[in-house]
């Protein structure tokens, strides 16, 4: 089976970059990315590539190469479905905020709506690919909808989870460690569909990196991959608290244990806590699945990863308040960074949101500078927590366009995102314009602490006993 036309429903952080790279590497395949959000589609089609809705290094160059040739962005979802032989579902699957499973289970309403729309519109056989992160056994729910609502059309359901890291998504797509394709390996039709998707990735990846499994293993592998990575972050962050009490250095500890080939060095960088759209959501989903299946001890184990991450953010915020004489009321605290990590404008579950919320409860005045995050996004993030009124959030949080202005007259600076540019600032100039004593709280351990102390700063950092 040779695929000539692909449709991806969802033009977000997964769908947009993934389809752009497929279009770039497979010029003979027409790739239509569709979304109900007209502004998002307009941004993808903007002639000014700096206005793409997603910032990822290298993405605008990929889009420039393929857009208008075989990569198209549209709001006409039905047309995209009708024309495609293969349809990717890449819509949001947030944690439920209502009803059964509230706060833990994945909300699959958008996935279900996609399945119903595909079933109603399709007039020819289709391959439907789960690209969104979904709980195990979701494929069966999608199949039930497609088989019972459709017009006699036959569907093959594949699971093809993404393993992208924001900030390196384009490179991750170009040089993937592995591509996972789950399907109905027991039938000839299922294997044929899996091979069709494998052939697309084989345009640029070695075939040994394209792994085929049954659909359930594929779905569960995505959740567990993120759970294992988040577990490592929470483990090193737990030790950072111990280091601060014992005068050990967390970076030295991480280097020592990471040199063990059985452990390795990746994801052993301590910080104020992990963020992003995947880690917390996927672990909570895993916890919910385990509880629903009666695996209480397993659920408790994975839930502790989230509990530790929340503790780390709260501990960082409490450290700022304690250092500033147990009150920050009326004091100016400068945040360098709001995105959950560098090289992305994504703020979902960013540690900065929760640290800010905690400090605003103590009536601090927060001034934020982030090179890529828009002001309206910062306010939306705080408003979503519903801790205080939107008016209060606007009153206590100020978004700045210049880092030196943001730090002027501040009692303290907190580094919440590891943007490389923060390391290049004129820190003497910043110190001269701050109130004294001038404090720095390095939540990412990216600054030269010895140099800052020499300038005169009072430095507090994760896992350091200064």
C-alpha positions as CSV (number, residue, x, y, z in Angstrom):
1,X,0.0,0.0,0.0
2,X,1.5,3.3,-1.1
3,X,0.0,6.4,0.7
4,X,-0.4,9.5,-1.4
5,X,-2.6,11.7,0.7
6,X,-2.4,12.3,4.5
7,X,-4.7,14.3,6.7
8,X,-3.8,15.3,10.3
9,X,-6.5,16.6,12.6
10,X,-4.9,19.0,15.0
11,X,-2.3,21.6,14.2
12,X,-0.7,21.9,17.6
13,X,2.7,21.0,19.1
14,X,2.6,17.5,17.8
15,X,0.6,17.6,14.6
16,X,2.2,20.7,13.1
17,X,5.9,19.8,13.4
18,X,5.4,16.0,12.7
19,X,3.4,16.7,9.5
20,X,5.9,19.3,8.4
21,X,8.7,16.9,8.6
22,X,6.7,14.1,6.8
23,X,5.9,16.5,4.0
24,X,9.6,17.6,3.8
25,X,10.9,14.0,3.6
26,X,8.1,12.6,1.4
27,X,7.5,15.2,-1.4
28,X,5.3,12.7,-3.3
29,X,2.7,12.7,-0.4
30,X,0.2,15.5,0.0
31,X,-0.1,16.4,3.6
32,X,-3.2,18.4,4.9
33,X,-3.1,19.7,8.4
34,X,-6.6,20.7,9.6
35,X,-7.8,22.4,12.7
36,X,-11.0,24.0,14.0
37,X,-9.1,27.1,15.2
38,X,-9.0,29.6,12.3
39,X,-6.3,31.8,13.9
40,X,-4.0,28.9,14.4
41,X,-4.3,27.9,10.7
42,X,-3.8,31.6,9.7
43,X,-0.6,31.6,11.7
44,X,0.6,28.5,10.0
45,X,-0.1,30.1,6.6
46,X,1.4,33.4,7.5
47,X,4.1,34.6,5.0
48,X,6.2,35.7,7.9
49,X,7.6,32.5,9.2
50,X,8.4,34.1,12.5
51,X,4.7,34.2,13.3
52,X,4.2,30.4,13.2
53,X,2.1,29.5,16.2
54,X,4.8,27.2,17.5
55,X,8.5,28.1,18.1
56,X,10.9,25.2,17.6
57,X,14.5,25.6,16.3
58,X,14.6,24.6,12.7
59,X,10.8,24.4,12.2
60,X,10.3,27.5,10.0
61,X,13.0,26.2,7.6
62,X,11.1,22.9,7.3
63,X,7.8,24.7,6.8
64,X,9.3,27.0,4.2
65,X,10.5,24.0,2.2
66,X,7.3,22.1,2.1
67,X,4.4,24.6,2.5
68,X,2.6,25.2,-0.7
69,X,4.3,22.3,-2.4
70,X,2.8,19.3,-0.6
71,X,2.1,20.8,2.9
72,X,-1.2,22.6,3.4
73,X,-3.0,24.0,6.4
74,X,-6.8,24.4,6.4
75,X,-9.9,24.6,8.5
76,X,-11.8,22.4,6.0
77,X,-11.7,19.2,8.1
78,X,-14.3,17.3,6.1
79,X,-12.4,17.8,2.9
80,X,-9.2,16.6,4.5
81,X,-10.9,13.5,5.8
82,X,-12.6,12.6,2.5
83,X,-9.4,13.0,0.4
84,X,-7.0,11.2,2.8
85,X,-6.0,7.5,2.8
86,X,-4.4,7.9,6.2
87,X,-5.7,10.2,8.9
88,X,-3.7,11.1,12.0
89,X,-5.6,12.2,15.2
90,X,-3.4,14.7,16.9
91,X,-5.8,16.6,19.2
92,X,-5.5,17.6,22.8
93,X,-6.1,15.0,25.5
94,X,-6.0,17.0,28.7
95,X,-6.6,15.7,32.2
96,X,-10.3,15.6,33.1
97,X,-11.5,18.5,35.1
98,X,-15.0,17.1,35.8
99,X,-16.8,13.9,36.7
100,X,-15.4,10.5,37.1
101,X,-11.6,10.5,37.0
102,X,-11.4,14.2,37.6
103,X,-7.8,15.4,38.1
104,X,-6.3,12.1,36.8
105,X,-8.0,10.4,33.8
106,X,-7.4,11.6,30.3
107,X,-10.3,13.5,28.7
108,X,-10.9,11.8,25.4
109,X,-13.9,13.8,24.2
110,X,-11.9,15.5,21.4
111,X,-10.6,12.1,20.2
112,X,-14.1,10.7,20.2
113,X,-15.4,13.7,18.3
114,X,-12.7,13.1,15.7
115,X,-13.6,9.5,15.4
116,X,-17.3,10.3,14.9
117,X,-16.5,12.9,12.3
118,X,-14.2,10.5,10.4
119,X,-16.9,7.8,10.5
120,X,-19.6,10.2,9.2
121,X,-17.5,11.8,6.4
122,X,-15.4,8.9,5.1
123,X,-16.7,7.1,2.0
124,X,-13.6,4.9,1.4
125,X,-11.5,2.7,3.5
126,X,-9.1,4.6,5.8
127,X,-6.1,4.0,8.1
128,X,-6.6,6.0,11.3
129,X,-3.5,6.7,13.3
130,X,-3.5,7.7,17.0
131,X,-0.9,10.4,17.4
132,X,-2.3,12.0,20.5
133,X,-1.1,10.5,23.8
134,X,-3.8,8.1,24.9
135,X,-4.5,5.6,27.6
136,X,-4.1,1.9,26.8
137,X,-7.2,0.3,25.1
138,X,-8.3,3.6,23.6
139,X,-7.9,2.1,20.1
140,X,-10.7,-0.2,20.8
141,X,-13.0,2.7,21.7
142,X,-12.1,4.4,18.5
143,X,-12.7,1.2,16.5
144,X,-16.1,0.7,18.1
145,X,-17.2,4.2,17.0
146,X,-15.8,3.9,13.5
147,X,-17.3,0.4,12.9
148,X,-20.7,1.3,14.3
149,X,-21.2,4.8,12.9
150,X,-19.6,4.4,9.5
151,X,-21.1,3.8,6.1
152,X,-19.8,0.3,5.6
153,X,-16.2,1.8,5.3
154,X,-13.4,-0.4,6.7
155,X,-10.9,1.2,9.1
156,X,-7.6,0.1,10.4
157,X,-6.5,1.7,13.7
158,X,-2.8,2.2,14.4
159,X,-1.0,3.7,17.4
160,X,1.9,5.9,16.5
161,X,2.9,7.8,19.7
162,X,5.2,10.8,19.5
163,X,8.4,10.9,21.6
164,X,9.4,14.5,20.8
165,X,11.1,16.7,23.3
166,X,10.0,20.3,22.9
167,X,12.9,22.6,22.0
168,X,14.5,19.7,20.0
169,X,11.3,18.4,18.2
170,X,12.6,18.9,14.6
171,X,15.9,17.2,15.4
172,X,14.0,14.4,17.2
173,X,11.9,13.8,14.1
174,X,14.9,13.9,11.8
175,X,16.9,11.5,14.0
176,X,14.4,9.6,16.0
177,X,15.8,6.9,18.4
178,X,12.7,4.8,17.4
179,X,9.3,5.1,15.8
180,X,6.7,2.9,17.4
181,X,3.8,1.6,15.3
182,X,1.1,-0.5,17.0
183,X,-1.6,-2.3,15.1
184,X,-3.6,-5.5,14.5
185,X,-0.6,-7.7,13.9
186,X,-2.9,-10.8,13.9
187,X,-4.5,-9.9,10.5
188,X,-3.1,-9.4,7.0
189,X,-5.0,-6.1,6.8
190,X,-3.5,-4.9,10.0
191,X,0.0,-5.7,9.0
192,X,-0.6,-4.1,5.6
193,X,-1.6,-0.8,7.4
194,X,1.4,-1.0,9.7
195,X,3.7,-1.5,6.7
196,X,2.2,1.5,5.0
197,X,3.0,3.8,7.9
198,X,6.4,2.2,8.3
199,X,7.2,3.0,4.6
200,X,6.6,6.7,5.3
201,X,9.1,6.9,8.1
202,X,11.5,4.7,6.1
203,X,12.0,7.6,3.7
204,X,14.5,9.0,6.2
205,X,15.0,6.6,9.1
206,X,16.7,3.2,9.1
207,X,14.2,0.4,9.2
208,X,15.7,-1.1,12.4
209,X,14.5,2.0,14.2
210,X,10.9,1.4,13.1
211,X,9.3,-0.9,15.7
212,X,6.0,-2.7,15.2
213,X,4.0,-4.0,18.2
214,X,0.4,-4.8,19.0
215,X,-1.6,-1.7,19.5
216,X,-1.9,-2.1,23.3
217,X,1.8,-2.3,23.8
218,X,2.3,0.9,21.7
219,X,-0.3,2.9,23.7
220,X,1.2,1.8,27.1
221,X,4.8,2.4,26.0
222,X,4.1,6.1,25.5
223,X,2.7,6.6,29.0
224,X,5.5,4.5,30.6
225,X,8.3,6.3,28.7
226,X,7.2,9.6,30.1
227,X,6.7,8.1,33.5
228,X,10.2,6.8,33.6
229,X,11.7,10.1,32.5
230,X,9.7,12.1,35.0
231,X,10.7,9.6,37.7
232,X,14.4,10.3,37.1
233,X,13.7,14.1,37.4
234,X,11.8,13.7,40.7
235,X,14.5,11.3,42.0
236,X,17.3,13.8,41.4
237,X,15.2,16.7,42.8
238,X,14.5,14.7,45.9
239,X,18.2,14.4,46.4
240,X,18.7,18.1,45.8
241,X,16.8,18.8,49.0
242,X,19.1,16.5,50.9
243,X,22.2,18.1,49.3
244,X,21.1,21.5,50.6
245,X,20.9,20.2,54.1
246,X,24.2,18.2,54.1
247,X,26.5,20.6,52.0
248,X,26.7,18.0,49.2
249,X,26.6,19.4,45.7
250,X,23.8,18.0,43.5
251,X,25.7,18.5,40.3
252,X,28.6,16.5,41.6
253,X,26.3,13.8,42.8
254,X,24.6,13.7,39.4
255,X,27.9,13.4,37.6
256,X,29.1,10.6,39.9
257,X,26.0,8.4,39.6
258,X,25.5,9.3,35.9
259,X,29.0,7.9,35.1
260,X,27.6,4.5,35.9
261,X,26.7,3.0,32.6
262,X,23.7,1.3,34.1
263,X,22.2,4.7,35.1
264,X,23.5,7.1,32.5
265,X,23.6,10.9,32.6
266,X,20.4,12.0,30.9
267,X,17.5,13.5,33.0
268,X,19.7,13.9,36.0
269,X,19.7,17.7,36.0
270,X,18.1,19.1,39.1
271,X,15.7,22.0,38.8
272,X,12.7,23.7,40.3
273,X,10.6,20.9,38.8
274,X,9.4,19.4,35.5
275,X,6.6,20.9,33.4
276,X,5.2,20.5,29.9
277,X,2.1,19.0,28.6
278,X,3.1,15.3,28.9
279,X,4.8,14.2,32.1
280,X,2.2,15.1,34.7
281,X,-0.7,14.3,32.5
282,X,0.6,10.9,31.5
283,X,1.6,9.9,35.0
284,X,-1.8,10.9,36.4
285,X,-3.4,8.9,33.6
286,X,-1.2,5.9,34.5
287,X,-2.2,6.3,38.1
288,X,-5.9,6.4,37.2
289,X,-5.6,3.3,35.0
290,X,-3.8,1.4,37.8
291,X,-6.4,2.4,40.4
292,X,-9.3,1.4,38.1
293,X,-7.7,-2.0,37.7
294,X,-7.2,-2.5,41.4
295,X,-3.4,-2.0,41.3
296,X,-3.3,0.3,44.3
297,X,0.4,-0.1,45.2
298,X,1.4,0.5,41.6
299,X,-0.7,3.6,41.5
300,X,0.7,4.9,44.8
301,X,4.3,4.4,43.5
302,X,3.8,6.5,40.3
303,X,1.7,9.1,42.1
304,X,4.7,9.8,44.4
305,X,6.6,11.2,41.3
306,X,3.9,13.9,41.0
307,X,3.8,14.6,44.7
308,X,7.6,15.1,44.7
309,X,7.4,17.5,41.7
310,X,4.8,19.6,43.4
311,X,6.9,19.6,46.6
312,X,10.0,20.9,44.6
313,X,8.1,23.9,43.2
314,X,6.6,24.7,46.6
315,X,10.0,24.3,48.3
316,X,11.6,26.8,45.8
317,X,8.8,29.4,46.3
318,X,9.0,29.0,50.1
319,X,12.7,29.4,50.0
320,X,12.3,32.8,48.3
321,X,9.8,34.0,51.0
322,X,11.9,32.7,53.9
323,X,15.1,34.4,52.6
324,X,13.3,37.7,52.2
325,X,12.5,37.8,55.9
326,X,9.4,35.6,55.6
327,X,7.4,38.1,53.6
328,X,7.4,39.4,50.1
329,X,4.4,41.7,50.4
330,X,5.1,44.8,48.2
331,X,8.5,43.4,47.2
332,X,9.6,43.2,43.6
333,X,10.6,39.7,42.5
334,X,11.9,39.3,38.9
335,X,11.3,36.1,37.0
336,X,13.7,35.2,34.2
337,X,11.7,32.7,32.2
338,X,8.1,31.5,32.0
339,X,8.2,28.7,29.4
340,X,8.5,25.3,30.9
341,X,11.9,24.8,29.2
342,X,14.2,26.7,26.8
343,X,13.7,26.8,23.0
344,X,10.0,26.6,23.2
345,X,7.1,29.0,23.8
346,X,5.0,26.3,25.4
347,X,4.0,27.1,29.0
348,X,1.8,24.1,29.9
349,X,2.4,23.0,33.5
350,X,5.5,25.3,33.7
351,X,7.0,25.5,37.1
352,X,7.0,29.3,36.8
353,X,3.2,29.3,36.9
354,X,3.0,27.6,40.2
355,X,5.9,29.4,41.8
356,X,4.3,32.7,40.8
357,X,0.9,31.6,42.1
358,X,2.5,30.8,45.5
359,X,4.4,34.1,45.7
360,X,1.3,36.1,44.7
361,X,-0.5,34.6,47.6
362,X,2.1,36.4,49.7
363,X,1.3,39.6,47.8
364,X,4.6,39.8,46.0
365,X,5.0,42.0,42.9
366,X,6.3,39.8,40.1
367,X,8.0,41.1,37.0
368,X,8.5,38.6,34.2
369,X,10.8,38.5,31.2
370,X,10.7,35.6,28.7
371,X,12.1,35.9,25.2
372,X,9.3,33.8,23.5
373,X,6.2,33.7,25.7
374,X,3.5,36.4,25.0
375,X,2.0,38.4,27.9
376,X,-1.5,37.1,27.2
377,X,-0.3,33.6,27.7
378,X,1.2,34.3,31.1
379,X,-2.0,35.9,32.3
380,X,-4.1,33.0,30.9
381,X,-1.9,30.5,32.7
382,X,-2.5,32.2,36.1
383,X,-6.1,32.8,35.4
384,X,-6.6,29.1,34.7
385,X,-5.7,28.3,38.2
386,X,-8.6,30.4,39.5
387,X,-6.7,31.3,42.6
388,X,-7.6,35.0,42.5
389,X,-9.4,37.4,40.2
390,X,-8.1,38.2,36.7
391,X,-7.8,41.8,37.9
392,X,-5.6,40.8,40.8
393,X,-3.3,38.8,38.5
394,X,-2.9,41.8,36.2
395,X,-2.2,44.0,39.2
396,X,0.5,41.8,40.8
397,X,2.1,40.4,37.6
398,X,3.9,42.6,35.2
399,X,5.3,41.4,31.9
400,X,8.5,43.1,30.7
401,X,10.1,43.2,27.2
402,X,13.6,44.0,28.5
403,X,15.5,41.9,31.1
404,X,17.4,44.8,32.6
405,X,14.2,46.8,33.1
406,X,12.6,43.7,34.6
407,X,15.3,43.5,37.2
408,X,15.6,47.2,38.0
409,X,14.8,47.9,41.6
410,X,14.1,44.2,42.4
411,X,14.7,42.6,45.7
412,X,15.4,39.2,44.0
413,X,15.7,37.4,40.7
414,X,14.4,33.9,40.2
415,X,15.6,31.9,37.2
416,X,12.7,29.6,36.1
417,X,13.7,28.7,32.5
418,X,17.1,27.7,31.3
419,X,17.3,30.1,28.4
420,X,20.9,30.3,27.2
421,X,20.7,34.1,26.9
422,X,20.4,34.5,30.7
423,X,24.0,33.3,31.0
424,X,25.2,36.2,28.7
425,X,23.7,39.1,30.6
426,X,25.8,41.9,32.2
427,X,25.2,40.8,35.8
428,X,27.2,43.6,37.2
429,X,24.8,46.1,35.6
430,X,21.9,44.1,36.9
431,X,23.4,44.1,40.4
432,X,24.0,47.8,40.4
433,X,20.3,48.5,39.7
434,X,18.8,46.1,42.3
435,X,18.0,46.8,45.9
436,X,20.5,45.4,48.4
437,X,21.1,42.8,49.5
438,X,20.5,41.5,45.9
439,X,19.3,37.9,45.8
440,X,19.4,35.4,43.0
441,X,17.5,32.1,43.2
442,X,18.7,29.9,40.4
443,X,16.0,27.3,39.8
444,X,17.9,25.8,36.8
445,X,21.5,25.9,38.0
446,X,22.7,27.6,34.8
447,X,24.5,30.7,36.1
448,X,28.1,31.1,37.2
449,X,27.4,31.2,41.0
450,X,31.0,32.0,42.0
451,X,31.1,35.0,39.7
452,X,27.7,36.2,41.0
453,X,28.9,35.9,44.6
454,X,32.0,37.8,43.7
455,X,29.9,40.6,42.3
456,X,27.9,40.8,45.5
457,X,24.8,38.7,45.0
458,X,23.3,36.5,47.6
459,X,22.9,33.2,45.7
460,X,20.6,30.3,46.5
461,X,20.5,27.4,44.0
462,X,18.8,24.0,43.7
463,X,20.9,21.4,45.5
464,X,23.6,23.8,46.6
465,X,24.5,24.8,50.2
466,X,25.8,28.3,49.7
